Amino acid sequence: MIEPASMLLVARLVFNLAALLLWGGSVCLLLIADRSLRAAFWQRLFRWGVGAAALAGLSTFVTLPMLTASLGGGWKEALDVNMLTLVVTRTVVGSAWGGQLAACVALGAVLLVRPLRRPAGVGVASALMLATLTVSGHTAMHDGVIGMLHRFNDWGHLLAGGFWLGALVPVVLLLRCLKAADTRAAAIQALIRFSSVGHLVVALAVLTGIMNTWLVVGGLPLDSDVLYQRSLWLKVALVALLIVIALYNRYRLVPRLSRDPGALAILRRVSIAEIVILVMVVALVSWFGTLSPGHG
């Protein structure tokens, strides 16, 4: 039988990916200045957003019994009402779960109530979902001012990384609009905006990542005997690869779009590759976030 901790890791990964994609995608839509193009994209991506929200809600629903089973004596504790209540009311991870549930309810309200059904509403709700990830885990290592700094820094890291991942999905679709004369100008303007914001986002992701590492490890992760620190270097390598790809896209492929018909197809494939690598990074972080940073 699969261990509760393994199933819990899968549920958390699903929630993390859903929240990151919803946040990044909604913010990217807000960068589209042309209202008709933004409305068309919102209509096109709405069903995907509902699907991501449903996955986030489902993963939240099953997380509590999995968490209870993991903290208790196994699967037999998963549906014990007393144990479930104890976990929610007496543990830090239980408090984080309560906040996660509230954020999912807020997201559901945004998607179900027509006057609230806007990209900005999804952005706010998904940002709150990401904030719940900073309540427990390694961010709970510190108390007081340092603890608050750690949580806000981690939230900034999640928001930056989420924009990078989630915005790439609308961007891949935007690239198709470059082929049509009626949408080309608006798509180019949106892509320029995304590129400009993207520079700042990547810088924020790197800076907050360095700060997180310092707060968790207490310095550079140079102990190769510690699995957490080895895994952290793998994340660094993947992020470095992503930065190289992003620079290649921006300064080599984009200038070729006007004169090389094949550049658009290459840019689209490379952007999809970025999405795949970013999903790998999220999966890696979801896993090594459960490890001890100072013990092998």
C-alpha positions in Angstrom: 0.0 0.0 0.0 1.2 3.5 -0.8 2.3 5.4 2.2 0.3 8.5 3.3 3.4 10.7 3.0 3.8 9.8 -0.7 0.2 10.5 -1.5 0.4 13.8 0.5 3.4 14.8 -1.7 1.3 14.2 -4.9 -1.6 16.2 -3.5 0.6 19.1 -2.6 2.3 19.0 -6.0 -1.2 19.2 -7.7 -2.2 22.2 -5.5 1.1 24.0 -6.0 1.0 23.6 -9.8 -2.7 24.7 -10.0 -2.1 27.8 -7.8 1.0 28.8 -9.7 -0.6 28.4 -13.1 -3.7 30.3 -12.0 -1.7 33.2 -10.6 0.7 33.5 -13.6 -1.9 33.1 -16.2 -4.3 35.7 -14.7 -1.5 38.3 -14.3 -0.4 37.7 -17.9 -3.9 38.3 -19.1 -3.9 41.7 -17.3 -0.8 42.6 -19.3 -2.8 42.4 -22.5 -3.8 46.0 -23.2 -6.1 45.3 -26.1 -9.5 44.6 -24.5 -10.9 42.5 -27.2 -7.8 40.2 -27.3 -7.8 40.0 -23.5 -11.5 39.1 -23.5 -10.9 36.4 -26.2 -8.1 34.9 -24.2 -10.1 35.0 -20.9 -13.0 33.2 -22.6 -10.6 30.7 -24.1 -8.7 30.0 -20.9 -11.7 30.1 -18.5 -12.4 26.4 -18.8 -8.7 25.6 -18.1 -8.9 27.9 -15.1 -12.0 26.1 -13.8 -10.2 22.8 -14.2 -7.1 24.0 -12.3 -9.4 25.4 -9.6 -11.2 22.1 -9.3 -7.9 20.2 -9.0 -6.7 22.7 -6.3 -10.0 22.2 -4.4 -9.8 18.4 -4.7 -6.2 18.3 -3.6 -7.0 20.5 -0.6 -10.0 18.2 0.3 -7.9 15.1 0.3 -4.8 16.7 1.9 -6.3 16.8 5.4 -7.0 13.0 5.8 -3.6 12.3 4.2 -1.9 14.7 6.5 -3.7 13.1 9.5 -2.7 9.7 8.4 0.9 10.8 7.9 1.1 12.4 11.4 -0.8 9.5 13.0 -0.5 5.8 12.8 -1.3 5.3 9.1 -4.3 5.2 6.9 -6.6 4.0 9.8 -6.3 7.6 11.2 -7.3 9.3 8.0 -11.0 9.5 8.7 -10.9 9.6 12.5 -12.9 12.8 13.3 -11.1 13.4 16.6 -7.7 13.1 14.9 -8.8 15.4 12.0 -10.0 18.0 14.4 -6.8 17.8 16.4 -4.6 18.3 13.3 -6.6 21.3 12.2 -6.8 23.0 15.6 -3.4 22.1 17.2 -0.8 22.0 14.4 0.9 24.5 12.2 0.3 22.4 9.1 -3.4 22.2 10.1 -3.6 25.9 10.3 -2.0 26.2 6.8 -4.6 23.7 5.5 -7.4 25.9 6.9 -6.0 28.9 5.1 -5.6 26.8 1.9 -9.3 25.8 2.2 -10.4 29.4 2.7 -8.4 30.5 -0.4 -9.9 27.8 -2.5 -13.4 28.9 -1.4 -12.5 32.5 -2.4 -11.3 31.3 -5.8 -14.5 29.3 -6.2 -16.6 32.4 -5.4 -14.6 34.4 -8.0 -15.3 31.8 -10.7 -18.9 31.2 -9.8 -20.2 34.7 -9.1 -20.4 36.5 -12.4 -19.6 40.1 -11.2 -16.4 38.7 -9.7 -15.4 36.6 -12.7 -12.4 38.6 -13.8 -8.7 37.8 -14.2 -7.9 40.2 -11.4 -10.2 38.2 -9.1 -8.5 35.0 -10.0 -5.1 36.7 -9.5 -6.0 37.8 -5.9 -7.4 34.4 -4.9 -4.5 32.5 -6.3 -2.0 34.8 -4.7 -3.7 34.0 -1.4 -3.5 30.3 -2.2 0.3 30.7 -2.6 0.5 32.6 0.6 -0.8 29.6 2.5 2.2 27.6 1.4 4.4 29.9 3.5 2.7 29.1 6.8 4.4 25.7 7.4 7.5 23.9 6.2 10.9 25.5 6.3 9.4 29.0 6.7 8.2 27.9 10.2 11.9 27.6 11.3 12.0 31.1 12.6 9.9 33.2 14.9 9.3 36.9 15.3 10.6 39.4 12.7 12.9 36.9 11.0 10.0 34.5 10.7 7.8 37.2 9.1 10.6 38.2 6.8 11.1 34.5 5.8 7.4 34.1 5.0 7.1 37.3 2.9 10.3 36.5 1.1 9.0 33.0 0.3 5.7 34.4 -0.9 7.6 36.8 -3.2 9.5 33.8 -4.5 6.3 31.9 -5.2 4.7 34.8 -6.9 7.7 35.4 -9.1 8.0 31.7 -10.0 4.3 31.4 -10.6 4.3 34.3 -13.0 7.2 32.8 -14.9 5.4 29.4 -15.2 1.7 30.5 -15.5 2.3 33.3 -17.9 4.0 31.1 -20.4 0.8 29.3 -21.2 -1.0 32.4 -22.5 2.3 33.5 -24.2 2.4 30.3 -26.2 -1.2 31.0 -27.4 -0.2 34.7 -28.1 2.5 33.5 -30.4 -0.2 32.1 -32.7 -1.8 35.5 -32.9 1.3 36.8 -34.6 0.2 35.0 -37.8 -3.1 36.9 -38.1 -3.1 40.5 -39.3 -6.0 41.6 -37.1 -4.3 40.4 -33.9 -0.7 40.8 -34.7 -0.2 44.3 -33.4 -2.0 43.7 -30.1 -0.1 40.4 -29.6 3.2 42.1 -30.2 2.4 44.8 -27.6 1.4 42.1 -25.1 4.5 40.1 -25.7 6.7 43.2 -25.2 4.9 43.9 -21.9 5.4 40.3 -20.8 9.1 40.5 -21.7 9.6 43.7 -19.8 7.9 42.4 -16.7 9.6 39.1 -17.2 13.1 40.6 -16.6 12.0 41.9 -13.3 10.3 38.7 -12.3 13.3 36.6 -13.1 15.5 38.9 -11.0 13.0 38.8 -8.1 12.9 35.0 -8.3 16.7 34.7 -8.2 17.1 37.2 -5.3 14.3 35.7 -3.2 15.6 32.3 -3.9 19.1 33.3 -2.6 17.5 34.8 0.5 15.4 31.7 1.1 18.5 29.5 0.9 20.3 31.7 3.3 17.4 31.7 5.8 16.9 27.9 5.6 20.5 26.6 5.3 22.2 29.5 7.1 24.7 30.1 4.3 25.7 28.5 1.1 24.5 24.9 0.5 28.0 23.4 0.3 27.4 20.2 2.3 27.3 17.5 -0.3 26.3 14.9 2.3 23.0 16.6 2.8 20.3 15.4 0.3 18.4 18.7 0.6 21.4 20.7 -0.3 22.3 18.5 -3.3 18.7 18.8 -4.5 18.9 22.6 -4.1 21.9 22.7 -6.5 19.9 20.7 -9.0 17.2 23.3 -8.8 19.8 26.1 -9.3 21.1 24.3 -12.4 17.5 24.0 -13.9 16.8 27.7 -13.1 20.1 28.7 -14.7 19.1 26.7 -17.8 15.8 28.5 -17.9 17.5 31.9 -17.7 19.7 31.0 -20.6 16.7 29.8 -22.6 14.8 33.0 -21.7 17.7 35.2 -22.8 18.0 33.2 -26.1 14.3 33.7 -26.7 14.4 37.4 -26.0 17.6 38.4 -27.8 18.1 35.9 -30.5 14.7 34.4 -31.5 12.4 37.5 -31.1 14.5 39.8 -33.3 14.3 37.1 -36.0 10.5 36.9 -36.1 10.0 39.7 -38.6 12.5 38.2 -41.2 12.6 34.4 -40.5 9.3 32.5 -40.8 10.7 29.6 -39.0 11.6 31.6 -35.9 8.0 31.6 -34.6 7.7 27.8 -34.6 11.1 27.5 -32.8 10.1 30.1 -30.2 6.8 28.3 -29.5 8.6 24.9 -29.1 11.3 26.5 -26.8 8.5 28.2 -24.7 6.8 24.8 -24.3 10.2 23.4 -23.2 10.4 26.1 -20.6 7.0 25.1 -19.2 8.1 21.5 -18.9 11.4 22.5 -17.1 9.5 24.8 -14.7 7.0 22.0 -13.9 10.1 19.8 -13.1 11.4 22.6 -10.8 8.1 22.8 -9.0 8.0 19.0 -8.5 11.6 19.0 -7.3 10.9 21.8 -4.8 7.7 20.1 -3.6 9.8 17.0 -2.8 12.9 18.5 -1.2 10.7 20.9 0.8 9.9 17.9 2.9 13.6 17.2 3.7 15.7 18.4 6.5 18.1 21.1 5.3 20.9 20.2 7.7 20.8 16.4 8.1 21.6 13.7 5.5 
